Amino acid sequence: MCRSIKTLRPPTIPEEATEEEIRAAALQYVRKVSGFRAPAAHNREVFDRAVEAVAAATAELLDDLEVRGARPAAPVGA
């Protein structure tokens, strides 16, 4: 798909993905699917809505995923 979208779940990344990382991945996805790096003014609203919808779906997916065999995160201060 799009090589610039990285995996956003542990253990691939050490901590939970940030909102910024999730939105960046969503933006890359919408750019790839739409074929536009930046939409024309008349498409800006629908483009932005798509980015927000993909970001929300991505955040929900990451929150709900159960990664079996993954080590639990180390306690804070450990």
All heavy atoms as a GROMACS GRO file, in nm:
protein
  589
    1MET      N    1   0.085  -0.118   0.000
    1MET     CA    2   0.000   0.000   0.000
    1MET      C    3   0.089   0.123   0.000
    1MET      O    4   0.150   0.156  -0.098
    1MET     CB    5  -0.094  -0.002   0.117
    1MET     CG    6  -0.165   0.128   0.131
    1MET     SD    7  -0.338   0.121   0.157
    1MET     CE    8  -0.338   0.126   0.332
    2CYS      N    9   0.098   0.192   0.110
    2CYS     CA   10   0.175   0.316   0.116
    2CYS      C   11   0.293   0.293   0.210
    2CYS      O   12   0.273   0.269   0.328
    2CYS     CB   13   0.086   0.430   0.165
    2CYS     SG   14   0.163   0.590   0.150
    3ARG      N   15   0.411   0.299   0.158
    3ARG     CA   16   0.529   0.266   0.238
    3ARG      C   17   0.554   0.361   0.354
    3ARG      O   18   0.622   0.327   0.448
    3ARG     CB   19   0.651   0.262   0.149
    3ARG     CG   20   0.647   0.148   0.053
    3ARG     CD   21   0.772   0.142  -0.029
    3ARG     NE   22   0.756   0.035  -0.127
    3ARG     CZ   23   0.802   0.040  -0.248
    3ARG    NH1   24   0.870   0.144  -0.288
    3ARG    NH2   25   0.784  -0.061  -0.329
    4SER      N   26   0.500   0.481   0.346
    4SER     CA   27   0.526   0.577   0.453
    4SER      C   28   0.432   0.559   0.572
    4SER      O   29   0.447   0.628   0.672
    4SER     CB   30   0.518   0.720   0.400
    4SER     OG   31   0.390   0.745   0.348
    5ILE      N   32   0.336   0.467   0.564
    5ILE     CA   33   0.251   0.438   0.679
    5ILE      C   34   0.321   0.330   0.760
    5ILE      O   35   0.348   0.222   0.710
    5ILE     CB   36   0.110   0.392   0.637
    5ILE    CG1   37   0.039   0.500   0.557
    5ILE    CG2   38   0.028   0.352   0.760
    5ILE    CD1   39  -0.096   0.458   0.502
    6LYS      N   40   0.349   0.360   0.886
    6LYS     CA   41   0.419   0.263   0.969
    6LYS      C   42   0.321   0.191   1.061
    6LYS      O   43   0.210   0.240   1.087
    6LYS     CB   44   0.529   0.330   1.050
    6LYS     CG   45   0.479   0.431   1.150
    6LYS     CD   46   0.594   0.495   1.225
    6LYS     CE   47   0.541   0.589   1.331
    6LYS     NZ   48   0.644   0.645   1.413
    7THR      N   49   0.364   0.076   1.111
    7THR     CA   50   0.284   0.002   1.208
    7THR      C   51   0.276   0.083   1.336
    7THR      O   52   0.378   0.132   1.385
    7THR     CB   53   0.347  -0.136   1.235
    7THR    OG1   54   0.355  -0.206   1.111
    7THR    CG2   55   0.264  -0.216   1.333
    8LEU      N   56   0.155   0.094   1.392
    8LEU     CA   57   0.134   0.181   1.508
    8LEU      C   58   0.098   0.107   1.636
    8LEU      O   59   0.042   0.166   1.726
    8LEU     CB   60   0.023   0.283   1.476
    8LEU     CG   61   0.053   0.382   1.364
    8LEU    CD1   62  -0.067   0.474   1.340
    8LEU    CD2   63   0.177   0.464   1.396
    9ARG      N   64   0.130  -0.018   1.643
    9ARG     CA   65   0.096  -0.092   1.765
    9ARG      C   66   0.221  -0.152   1.828
    9ARG      O   67   0.316  -0.186   1.758
    9ARG     CB   68  -0.005  -0.201   1.736
    9ARG     CG   69   0.050  -0.312   1.650
    9ARG     CD   70  -0.038  -0.436   1.654
    9ARG     NE   71   0.017  -0.536   1.567
    9ARG     CZ   72   0.117  -0.618   1.600
    9ARG    NH1   73   0.173  -0.610   1.718
    9ARG    NH2   74   0.161  -0.707   1.514
   10PRO      N   75   0.219  -0.163   1.960
   10PRO     CA   76   0.327  -0.234   2.028
   10PRO      C   77   0.320  -0.382   1.987
   10PRO      O   78   0.212  -0.429   1.957
   10PRO     CB   79   0.296  -0.217   2.177
   10PRO     CG   80   0.208  -0.095   2.182
   10PRO     CD   81   0.130  -0.097   2.054
   11PRO      N   82   0.424  -0.454   1.980
   11PRO     CA   83   0.561  -0.416   2.016
   11PRO      C   84   0.638  -0.348   1.904
   11PRO      O   85   0.755  -0.319   1.921
   11PRO     CB   86   0.624  -0.549   2.054
   11PRO     CG   87   0.556  -0.648   1.966
   11PRO     CD   88   0.414  -0.598   1.951
   12THR      N   89   0.578  -0.324   1.789
   12THR     CA   90   0.650  -0.257   1.682
   12THR      C   91   0.698  -0.120   1.725
   12THR      O   92   0.809  -0.079   1.694
   12THR     CB   93   0.562  -0.244   1.555
   12THR    OG1   94   0.518  -0.376   1.519
   12THR    CG2   95   0.635  -0.182   1.441
   13ILE      N   96   0.615  -0.047   1.796
   13ILE     CA   97   0.658   0.078   1.859
   13ILE      C   98   0.651   0.056   2.010
   13ILE      O   99   0.566  -0.020   2.058
   13ILE     CB  100   0.574   0.200   1.815
   13ILE    CG1  101   0.427   0.185   1.852
   13ILE    CG2  102   0.589   0.224   1.665
   13ILE    CD1  103   0.344   0.309   1.825
   14PRO      N  104   0.740   0.118   2.085
   14PRO     CA  105   0.748   0.087   2.228
   14PRO      C  106   0.629   0.131   2.312
   14PRO      O  107   0.601   0.072   2.415
   14PRO     CB  108   0.875   0.158   2.274
   14PRO     CG  109   0.902   0.261   2.170
   14PRO     CD  110   0.841   0.212   2.042
   15GLU      N  111   0.560   0.236   2.269
   15GLU     CA  112   0.446   0.287   2.346
   15GLU      C  113   0.327   0.299   2.255
   15GLU      O  114   0.337   0.282   2.134
   15GLU     CB  115   0.481   0.423   2.406
   15GLU     CG  116   0.599   0.419   2.501
   15GLU     CD  117   0.638   0.558   2.551
   15GLU    OE1  118   0.567   0.655   2.520
   15GLU    OE2  119   0.739   0.567   2.620
   16GLU      N  120   0.212   0.334   2.312
   16GLU     CA  121   0.093   0.355   2.231
   16GLU      C  122   0.117   0.468   2.132
   16GLU      O  123   0.188   0.563   2.161
   16GLU     CB  124  -0.026   0.391   2.321
   16GLU     CG  125  -0.076   0.275   2.402
   16GLU     CD  126  -0.201   0.310   2.480
   16GLU    OE1  127  -0.269   0.409   2.444
   16GLU    OE2  128  -0.231   0.240   2.576
   17ALA      N  129   0.055   0.456   2.016
   17ALA     CA  130   0.067   0.559   1.913
   17ALA      C  131   0.003   0.689   1.962
   17ALA      O  132  -0.099   0.687   2.030
   17ALA     CB  133   0.000   0.513   1.785
   18THR      N  134   0.064   0.798   1.926
   18THR     CA  135   0.009   0.928   1.963
   18THR      C  136  -0.100   0.968   1.862
   18THR      O  137  -0.108   0.912   1.752
   18THR     CB  138   0.118   1.036   1.961
   18THR    OG1  139   0.166   1.051   1.827
   18THR    CG2  140   0.233   1.001   2.054
   19GLU      N  141  -0.180   1.065   1.901
   19GLU     CA  142  -0.282   1.118   1.809
   19GLU      C  143  -0.216   1.170   1.682
   19GLU      O  144  -0.269   1.155   1.572
   19GLU     CB  145  -0.364   1.228   1.876
   19GLU     CG  146  -0.464   1.176   1.976
   19GLU     CD  147  -0.551   1.288   2.034
   19GLU    OE1  148  -0.586   1.382   1.959
   19GLU    OE2  149  -0.582   1.280   2.153
   20GLU      N  150  -0.102   1.232   1.697
   20GLU     CA  151  -0.029   1.287   1.582
   20GLU      C  152   0.014   1.176   1.486
   20GLU      O  153   0.002   1.191   1.364
   20GLU     CB  154   0.093   1.365   1.632
   20GLU     CG  155   0.171   1.433   1.522
   20GLU     CD  156   0.287   1.515   1.577
   20GLU    OE1  157   0.264   1.602   1.663
   20GLU    OE2  158   0.399   1.491   1.532
   21GLU      N  159   0.065   1.066   1.540
   21GLU     CA  160   0.106   0.953   1.455
   21GLU      C  161  -0.014   0.891   1.384
   21GLU      O  162  -0.005   0.856   1.265
   21GLU     CB  163   0.178   0.846   1.539
   21GLU     CG  164   0.314   0.888   1.588
   21GLU     CD  165   0.372   0.791   1.688
   21GLU    OE1  166   0.299   0.743   1.778
   21GLU    OE2  167   0.493   0.763   1.675
   22ILE      N  168  -0.125   0.879   1.456
   22ILE     CA  169  -0.246   0.822   1.396
   22ILE      C  170  -0.298   0.912   1.285
   22ILE      O  171  -0.333   0.866   1.176
   22ILE     CB  172  -0.353   0.799   1.504
   22ILE    CG1  173  -0.309   0.685   1.597
   22ILE    CG2  174  -0.489   0.770   1.442
   22ILE    CD1  175  -0.394   0.667   1.721
   23ARG      N  176  -0.300   1.043   1.308
   23ARG     CA  177  -0.348   1.136   1.206
   23ARG      C  178  -0.257   1.138   1.085
   23ARG      O  179  -0.302   1.146   0.971
   23ARG     CB  180  -0.363   1.276   1.262
   23ARG     CG  181  -0.434   1.366   1.161
   23ARG     CD  182  -0.475   1.500   1.215
   23ARG     NE  183  -0.565   1.570   1.127
   23ARG     CZ  184  -0.538   1.608   1.003
   23ARG    NH1  185  -0.422   1.579   0.949
   23ARG    NH2  186  -0.627   1.673   0.930
   24ALA      N  187  -0.126   1.129   1.107
   24ALA     CA  188  -0.030   1.127   0.996
   24ALA      C  189  -0.053   1.004   0.908
   24ALA      O  190  -0.050   1.012   0.785
   24ALA     CB  191   0.113   1.130   1.048
   25ALA      N  192  -0.077   0.888   0.971
   25ALA     CA  193  -0.104   0.767   0.895
   25ALA      C  194  -0.236   0.780   0.818
   25ALA      O  195  -0.245   0.739   0.702
   25ALA     CB  196  -0.108   0.646   0.989
   26ALA      N  197  -0.336   0.838   0.882
   26ALA     CA  198  -0.465   0.859   0.816
   26ALA      C  199  -0.451   0.952   0.696
   26ALA      O  200  -0.508   0.926   0.589
   26ALA     CB  201  -0.568   0.915   0.915
   27LEU      N  202  -0.374   1.056   0.711
   27LEU     CA  203  -0.351   1.150   0.602
   27LEU      C  204  -0.282   1.081   0.485
   27LEU      O  205  -0.320   1.098   0.369
   27LEU     CB  206  -0.268   1.269   0.651
   27LEU     CG  207  -0.230   1.373   0.547
   27LEU    CD1  208  -0.353   1.436   0.483
   27LEU    CD2  209  -0.142   1.481   0.611
   28GLN      N  210  -0.181   0.999   0.514
   28GLN     CA  211  -0.111   0.926   0.408
   28GLN      C  212  -0.206   0.831   0.335
   28GLN      O  213  -0.202   0.820   0.213
   28GLN     CB  214   0.008   0.849   0.464
   28GLN     CG  215   0.123   0.936   0.505
   28GLN     CD  216   0.179   1.016   0.389
   28GLN    OE1  217   0.191   0.968   0.277
   28GLN    NE2  218   0.210   1.142   0.414
   29TYR      N  219  -0.292   0.765   0.412
   29TYR     CA  220  -0.388   0.673   0.352
   29TYR      C  221  -0.484   0.747   0.259
   29TYR      O  222  -0.507   0.705   0.145
   29TYR     CB  223  -0.466   0.600   0.462
   29TYR     CG  224  -0.575   0.512   0.408
   29TYR    CD1  225  -0.546   0.386   0.358
   29TYR    CD2  226  -0.707   0.555   0.404
   29TYR    CE1  227  -0.645   0.304   0.306
   29TYR    CE2  228  -0.807   0.475   0.352
   29TYR     CZ  229  -0.776   0.350   0.304
   29TYR     OH  230  -0.874   0.271   0.252
   30VAL      N  231  -0.541   0.857   0.305
   30VAL     CA  232  -0.636   0.933   0.224
   30VAL      C  233  -0.566   0.991   0.100
   30VAL      O  234  -0.623   0.990  -0.009
   30VAL     CB  235  -0.705   1.043   0.308
   30VAL    CG1  236  -0.788   1.136   0.221
   30VAL    CG2  237  -0.792   0.979   0.416
   31ARG      N  238  -0.444   1.036   0.116
   31ARG     CA  239  -0.369   1.084  -0.001
   31ARG      C  240  -0.351   0.973  -0.104
   31ARG      O  241  -0.369   0.996  -0.224
   31ARG     CB  242  -0.231   1.135   0.042
   31ARG     CG  243  -0.234   1.269   0.110
   31ARG     CD  244  -0.094   1.306   0.156
   31ARG     NE  245  -0.092   1.444   0.205
   31ARG     CZ  246   0.010   1.494   0.273
   31ARG    NH1  247   0.118   1.420   0.299
   31ARG    NH2  248   0.006   1.618   0.313
   32LYS      N  249  -0.316   0.855  -0.057
   32LYS     CA  250  -0.293   0.743  -0.148
   32LYS      C  251  -0.421   0.703  -0.219
   32LYS      O  252  -0.423   0.686  -0.340
   32LYS     CB  253  -0.236   0.624  -0.068
   32LYS     CG  254  -0.200   0.506  -0.152
   32LYS     CD  255  -0.079   0.538  -0.238
   32LYS     CE  256  -0.021   0.412  -0.297
   32LYS     NZ  257   0.102   0.438  -0.370
   33VAL      N  258  -0.528   0.688  -0.144
   33VAL     CA  259  -0.656   0.643  -0.201
   33VAL      C  260  -0.713   0.748  -0.296
   33VAL      O  261  -0.764   0.714  -0.403
   33VAL     CB  262  -0.756   0.610  -0.088
   33VAL    CG1  263  -0.895   0.586  -0.142
   33VAL    CG2  264  -0.709   0.487  -0.011
   34SER      N  265  -0.704   0.875  -0.260
   34SER     CA  266  -0.763   0.981  -0.343
   34SER      C  267  -0.675   1.016  -0.463
   34SER      O  268  -0.726   1.066  -0.564
   34SER     CB  269  -0.787   1.107  -0.260
   34SER     OG  270  -0.664   1.170  -0.225
   35GLY      N  271  -0.547   0.991  -0.450
   35GLY     CA  272  -0.456   1.029  -0.556
   35GLY      C  273  -0.414   1.174  -0.552
   35GLY      O  274  -0.350   1.224  -0.644
   36PHE      N  275  -0.450   1.245  -0.444
   36PHE     CA  276  -0.415   1.386  -0.428
   36PHE      C  277  -0.326   1.404  -0.307
   36PHE      O  278  -0.359   1.359  -0.199
   36PHE     CB  279  -0.541   1.472  -0.408
   36PHE     CG  280  -0.633   1.474  -0.526
   36PHE    CD1  281  -0.756   1.412  -0.518
   36PHE    CD2  282  -0.597   1.537  -0.644
   36PHE    CE1  283  -0.843   1.414  -0.626
   36PHE    CE2  284  -0.682   1.539  -0.752
   36PHE     CZ  285  -0.806   1.477  -0.744
   37ARG      N  286  -0.215   1.474  -0.327
   37ARG     CA  287  -0.132   1.507  -0.212
   37ARG      C  288  -0.201   1.616  -0.131
   37ARG      O  289  -0.200   1.613  -0.009
   37ARG     CB  290   0.004   1.557  -0.260
   37ARG     CG  291   0.094   1.595  -0.144
   37ARG     CD  292   0.238   1.600  -0.179
   37ARG     NE  293   0.333   1.641  -0.082
   37ARG     CZ  294   0.323   1.654   0.048
   37ARG    NH1  295   0.212   1.631   0.108
   37ARG    NH2  296   0.422   1.691   0.126
   38ALA      N  297  -0.258   1.711  -0.199
   38ALA     CA  298  -0.335   1.818  -0.135
   38ALA      C  299  -0.458   1.841  -0.222
   38ALA      O  300  -0.445   1.857  -0.343
   38ALA     CB  301  -0.254   1.945  -0.124
   39PRO      N  302  -0.576   1.840  -0.162
   39PRO     CA  303  -0.697   1.855  -0.243
   39PRO      C  304  -0.718   1.999  -0.288
   39PRO      O  305  -0.669   2.093  -0.225
   39PRO     CB  306  -0.807   1.814  -0.146
   39PRO     CG  307  -0.754   1.851  -0.012
   39PRO     CD  308  -0.605   1.824  -0.020
   40ALA      N  309  -0.791   2.013  -0.396
   40ALA     CA  310  -0.833   2.146  -0.441
   40ALA      C  311  -0.930   2.203  -0.338
   40ALA      O  312  -0.988   2.128  -0.258
   40ALA     CB  313  -0.901   2.135  -0.578
   41ALA      N  314  -0.949   2.331  -0.341
   41ALA     CA  315  -1.036   2.397  -0.244
   41ALA      C  316  -1.176   2.336  -0.240
   41ALA      O  317  -1.233   2.318  -0.133
   41ALA     CB  318  -1.045   2.546  -0.273
   42HIS      N  319  -1.228   2.298  -0.356
   42HIS     CA  320  -1.364   2.242  -0.359
   42HIS      C  321  -1.371   2.100  -0.302
   42HIS      O  322  -1.479   2.049  -0.278
   42HIS     CB  323  -1.422   2.248  -0.502
   42HIS     CG  324  -1.347   2.165  -0.601
   42HIS    ND1  325  -1.233   2.211  -0.663
   42HIS    CD2  326  -1.370   2.041  -0.649
   42HIS    CE1  327  -1.188   2.118  -0.745
   42HIS    NE2  328  -1.270   2.014  -0.739
   43ASN      N  329  -1.256   2.036  -0.280
   43ASN     CA  330  -1.253   1.902  -0.220
   43ASN      C  331  -1.197   1.900  -0.078
   43ASN      O  332  -1.190   1.795  -0.015
   43ASN     CB  333  -1.170   1.807  -0.307
   43ASN     CG  334  -1.242   1.764  -0.431
   43ASN    OD1  335  -1.364   1.746  -0.430
   43ASN    ND2  336  -1.169   1.747  -0.539
   44ARG      N  337  -1.157   2.015  -0.027
   44ARG     CA  338  -1.092   2.022   0.104
   44ARG      C  339  -1.178   1.963   0.216
   44ARG      O  340  -1.132   1.885   0.298
   44ARG     CB  341  -1.055   2.168   0.137
   44ARG     CG  342  -1.008   2.194   0.280
   44ARG     CD  343  -0.888   2.118   0.324
   44ARG     NE  344  -0.770   2.150   0.247
   44ARG     CZ  345  -0.658   2.081   0.260
   44ARG    NH1  346  -0.648   1.979   0.342
   44ARG    NH2  347  -0.553   2.112   0.188
   45GLU      N  348  -1.306   1.997   0.220
   45GLU     CA  349  -1.393   1.952   0.329
   45GLU      C  350  -1.407   1.800   0.329
   45GLU      O  351  -1.392   1.735   0.434
   45GLU     CB  352  -1.531   2.017   0.320
   45GLU     CG  353  -1.621   1.980   0.437
   45GLU     CD  354  -1.758   2.045   0.430
   45GLU    OE1  355  -1.773   2.146   0.358
   45GLU    OE2  356  -1.848   1.993   0.496
   46VAL      N  357  -1.434   1.742   0.214
   46VAL     CA  358  -1.452   1.596   0.208
   46VAL      C  359  -1.319   1.524   0.236
   46VAL      O  360  -1.317   1.419   0.300
   46VAL     CB  361  -1.515   1.553   0.074
   46VAL    CG1  362  -1.419   1.569  -0.042
   46VAL    CG2  363  -1.566   1.410   0.081
   47PHE      N  364  -1.208   1.582   0.192
   47PHE     CA  365  -1.076   1.526   0.218
   47PHE      C  366  -1.049   1.525   0.369
   47PHE      O  367  -1.010   1.423   0.426
   47PHE     CB  368  -0.972   1.610   0.144
   47PHE     CG  369  -0.833   1.553   0.142
   47PHE    CD1  370  -0.791   1.470   0.039
   47PHE    CD2  371  -0.742   1.586   0.241
   47PHE    CE1  372  -0.662   1.420   0.035
   47PHE    CE2  373  -0.612   1.536   0.239
   47PHE     CZ  374  -0.572   1.453   0.136
   48ASP      N  375  -1.072   1.639   0.433
   48ASP     CA  376  -1.049   1.650   0.578
   48ASP      C  377  -1.140   1.557   0.657
   48ASP      O  378  -1.098   1.498   0.756
   48ASP     CB  379  -1.067   1.794   0.625
   48ASP     CG  380  -0.956   1.886   0.576
   48ASP    OD1  381  -0.850   1.837   0.531
   48ASP    OD2  382  -0.976   2.009   0.582
   49ARG      N  383  -1.266   1.545   0.614
   49ARG     CA  384  -1.358   1.452   0.681
   49ARG      C  385  -1.308   1.309   0.670
   49ARG      O  386  -1.317   1.231   0.766
   49ARG     CB  387  -1.498   1.462   0.620
   49ARG     CG  388  -1.586   1.564   0.685
   49ARG     CD  389  -1.735   1.546   0.654
   49ARG     NE  390  -1.764   1.491   0.523
   49ARG     CZ  391  -1.808   1.562   0.418
   49ARG    NH1  392  -1.824   1.693   0.429
   49ARG    NH2  393  -1.834   1.505   0.303
   50ALA      N  394  -1.256   1.274   0.553
   50ALA     CA  395  -1.204   1.138   0.534
   50ALA      C  396  -1.084   1.113   0.625
   50ALA      O  397  -1.074   1.006   0.687
   50ALA     CB  398  -1.165   1.117   0.388
   51VAL      N  399  -0.996   1.211   0.637
   51VAL     CA  400  -0.879   1.196   0.726
   51VAL      C  401  -0.926   1.175   0.870
   51VAL      O  402  -0.877   1.086   0.940
   51VAL     CB  403  -0.784   1.317   0.715
   51VAL    CG1  404  -0.675   1.311   0.822
   51VAL    CG2  405  -0.722   1.324   0.576
   52GLU      N  406  -1.022   1.255   0.914
   52GLU     CA  407  -1.072   1.241   1.052
   52GLU      C  408  -1.140   1.106   1.073
   52GLU      O  409  -1.123   1.043   1.179
   52GLU     CB  410  -1.167   1.356   1.086
   52GLU     CG  411  -1.100   1.491   1.090
   52GLU     CD  412  -0.975   1.496   1.177
   52GLU    OE1  413  -0.976   1.442   1.289
   52GLU    OE2  414  -0.874   1.553   1.131
   53ALA      N  415  -1.217   1.058   0.975
   53ALA     CA  416  -1.284   0.929   0.987
   53ALA      C  417  -1.184   0.815   0.992
   53ALA      O  418  -1.197   0.722   1.074
   53ALA     CB  419  -1.382   0.909   0.871
   54VAL      N  420  -1.082   0.821   0.909
   54VAL     CA  421  -0.979   0.716   0.909
   54VAL      C  422  -0.900   0.720   1.039
   54VAL      O  423  -0.870   0.616   1.099
   54VAL     CB  424  -0.886   0.729   0.786
   54VAL    CG1  425  -0.767   0.635   0.796
   54VAL    CG2  426  -0.965   0.702   0.657
   55ALA      N  427  -0.869   0.839   1.088
   55ALA     CA  428  -0.796   0.852   1.215
   55ALA      C  429  -0.879   0.795   1.330
   55ALA      O  430  -0.826   0.723   1.416
   55ALA     CB  431  -0.760   0.998   1.242
   56ALA      N  432  -1.008   0.824   1.332
   56ALA     CA  433  -1.095   0.771   1.439
   56ALA      C  434  -1.103   0.618   1.431
   56ALA      O  435  -1.094   0.550   1.534
   56ALA     CB  436  -1.234   0.832   1.429
   57ALA      N  437  -1.118   0.565   1.311
   57ALA     CA  438  -1.125   0.419   1.295
   57ALA      C  439  -0.992   0.355   1.336
   57ALA      O  440  -0.990   0.248   1.399
   57ALA     CB  441  -1.160   0.384   1.150
   58THR      N  442  -0.881   0.420   1.304
   58THR     CA  443  -0.749   0.368   1.340
   58THR      C  444  -0.731   0.368   1.491
   58THR      O  445  -0.684   0.269   1.549
   58THR     CB  446  -0.638   0.451   1.272
   58THR    OG1  447  -0.656   0.444   1.131
   58THR    CG2  448  -0.500   0.400   1.310
   59ALA      N  449  -0.769   0.476   1.556
   59ALA     CA  450  -0.757   0.484   1.703
   59ALA      C  451  -0.842   0.376   1.769
   59ALA      O  452  -0.798   0.310   1.864
   59ALA     CB  453  -0.798   0.623   1.752
   60GLU      N  454  -0.963   0.356   1.718
   60GLU     CA  455  -1.051   0.252   1.773
   60GLU      C  456  -0.990   0.114   1.752
   60GLU      O  457  -0.989   0.031   1.843
   60GLU     CB  458  -1.188   0.260   1.706
   60GLU     CG  459  -1.287   0.159   1.761
   60GLU     CD  460  -1.424   0.171   1.697
   60GLU    OE1  461  -1.454   0.273   1.632
   60GLU    OE2  462  -1.501   0.075   1.713
   61LEU      N  463  -0.937   0.089   1.634
   61LEU     CA  464  -0.873  -0.039   1.607
   61LEU      C  465  -0.758  -0.064   1.704
   61LEU      O  466  -0.749  -0.171   1.766
   61LEU     CB  467  -0.820  -0.041   1.463
   61LEU     CG  468  -0.730  -0.159   1.426
   61LEU    CD1  469  -0.808  -0.290   1.426
   61LEU    CD2  470  -0.665  -0.135   1.291
   62LEU      N  471  -0.670   0.034   1.719
   62LEU     CA  472  -0.555   0.018   1.807
   62LEU      C  473  -0.597  -0.002   1.952
   62LEU      O  474  -0.536  -0.080   2.026
   62LEU     CB  475  -0.461   0.138   1.794
   62LEU     CG  476  -0.390   0.151   1.659
   62LEU    CD1  477  -0.313   0.283   1.653
   62LEU    CD2  478  -0.299   0.033   1.632
   63ASP      N  479  -0.702   0.067   1.995
   63ASP     CA  480  -0.752   0.052   2.132
   63ASP      C  481  -0.809  -0.087   2.156
   63ASP      O  482  -0.798  -0.141   2.267
   63ASP     CB  483  -0.861   0.156   2.162
   63ASP     CG  484  -0.805   0.295   2.182
   63ASP    OD1  485  -0.682   0.310   2.201
   63ASP    OD2  486  -0.885   0.391   2.178
   64ASP      N  487  -0.870  -0.145   2.054
   64ASP     CA  488  -0.939  -0.272   2.071
   64ASP      C  489  -0.856  -0.395   2.036
   64ASP      O  490  -0.898  -0.508   2.066
   64ASP     CB  491  -1.068  -0.274   1.988
   64ASP     CG  492  -1.171  -0.173   2.039
   64ASP    OD1  493  -1.155  -0.122   2.151
   64ASP    OD2  494  -1.268  -0.145   1.965
   65LEU      N  495  -0.742  -0.378   1.973
   65LEU     CA  496  -0.660  -0.493   1.935
   65LEU      C  497  -0.608  -0.566   2.057
   65LEU      O  498  -0.569  -0.504   2.157
   65LEU     CB  499  -0.538  -0.447   1.853
   65LEU     CG  500  -0.558  -0.423   1.705
   65LEU    CD1  501  -0.427  -0.372   1.645
   65LEU    CD2  502  -0.605  -0.546   1.633
   66GLU      N  503  -0.607  -0.696   2.047
   66GLU     CA  504  -0.544  -0.779   2.149
   66GLU      C  505  -0.427  -0.849   2.083
   66GLU      O  506  -0.446  -0.930   1.992
   66GLU     CB  507  -0.643  -0.883   2.201
   66GLU     CG  508  -0.585  -0.976   2.305
   66GLU     CD  509  -0.683  -1.082   2.350
   66GLU    OE1  510  -0.804  -1.056   2.348
   66GLU    OE2  511  -0.637  -1.193   2.384
   67VAL      N  512  -0.307  -0.813   2.126
   67VAL     CA  513  -0.186  -0.870   2.067
   67VAL      C  514  -0.141  -0.983   2.158
   67VAL      O  515  -0.090  -0.959   2.267
   67VAL     CB  516  -0.077  -0.762   2.051
   67VAL    CG1  517   0.047  -0.823   1.986
   67VAL    CG2  518  -0.129  -0.646   1.970
   68ARG      N  519  -0.163  -1.103   2.111
   68ARG     CA  520  -0.125  -1.219   2.192
   68ARG      C  521   0.024  -1.241   2.189
   68ARG      O  522   0.088  -1.220   2.087
   68ARG     CB  523  -0.198  -1.342   2.142
   68ARG     CG  524  -0.345  -1.329   2.165
   68ARG     CD  525  -0.417  -1.455   2.132
   68ARG     NE  526  -0.557  -1.436   2.162
   68ARG     CZ  527  -0.646  -1.531   2.150
   68ARG    NH1  528  -0.610  -1.650   2.108
   68ARG    NH2  529  -0.771  -1.508   2.181
   69GLY      N  530   0.077  -1.281   2.300
   69GLY     CA  531   0.220  -1.310   2.310
   69GLY      C  532   0.304  -1.185   2.331
   69GLY      O  533   0.424  -1.194   2.343
   70ALA      N  534   0.241  -1.070   2.330
   70ALA     CA  535   0.316  -0.946   2.353
   70ALA      C  536   0.344  -0.934   2.502
   70ALA      O  537   0.263  -0.970   2.586
   70ALA     CB  538   0.238  -0.826   2.304
   71ARG      N  539   0.461  -0.885   2.533
   71ARG     CA  540   0.494  -0.865   2.673
   71ARG      C  541   0.418  -0.745   2.728
   71ARG      O  542   0.405  -0.644   2.660
   71ARG     CB  543   0.643  -0.838   2.688
   71ARG     CG  544   0.725  -0.956   2.652
   71ARG     CD  545   0.871  -0.924   2.678
   71ARG     NE  546   0.948  -1.006   2.587
   71ARG     CZ  547   1.061  -0.971   2.532
   71ARG    NH1  548   1.113  -0.854   2.560
   71ARG    NH2  549   1.125  -1.049   2.450
   72PRO      N  550   0.368  -0.753   2.850
   72PRO     CA  551   0.302  -0.636   2.910
   72PRO      C  552   0.403  -0.523   2.924
   72PRO      O  553   0.522  -0.547   2.940
   72PRO     CB  554   0.254  -0.684   3.046
   72PRO     CG  555   0.296  -0.825   3.060
   72PRO     CD  556   0.370  -0.868   2.936
   73ALA      N  557   0.355  -0.402   2.916
   73ALA     CA  558   0.441  -0.286   2.931
   73ALA      C  559   0.502  -0.285   3.070
   73ALA      O  560   0.438  -0.326   3.168
   73ALA     CB  561   0.360  -0.159   2.908
   74ALA      N  562   0.624  -0.239   3.079
   74ALA     CA  563   0.692  -0.229   3.208
   74ALA      C  564   0.624  -0.122   3.291
   74ALA      O  565   0.582  -0.020   3.238
   74ALA     CB  566   0.838  -0.196   3.188
   75PRO      N  567   0.610  -0.144   3.421
   75PRO     CA  568   0.550  -0.043   3.507
   75PRO      C  569   0.630   0.086   3.502
   75PRO      O  570   0.750   0.086   3.485
   75PRO     CB  571   0.555  -0.105   3.648
   75PRO     CG  572   0.588  -0.248   3.628
   75PRO     CD  573   0.651  -0.262   3.493
   76VAL      N  574   0.562   0.198   3.519
   76VAL     CA  575   0.629   0.328   3.519
   76VAL      C  576   0.727   0.331   3.634
   76VAL      O  577   0.696   0.293   3.746
   76VAL     CB  578   0.523   0.442   3.532
   76VAL    CG1  579   0.594   0.576   3.544
   76VAL    CG2  580   0.428   0.438   3.415
   77GLY      N  581   0.849   0.377   3.605
   77GLY     CA  582   0.952   0.385   3.706
   77GLY      C  583   1.032   0.257   3.723
   77GLY      O  584   1.118   0.247   3.808
   78ALA      N  585   1.001   0.156   3.642
   78ALA     CA  586   1.074   0.029   3.655
   78ALA      C  587   1.200   0.029   3.574
   78ALA      O  588   1.220   0.098   3.483
   78ALA     CB  589   0.986  -0.087   3.609
   0.00000   0.00000   0.00000
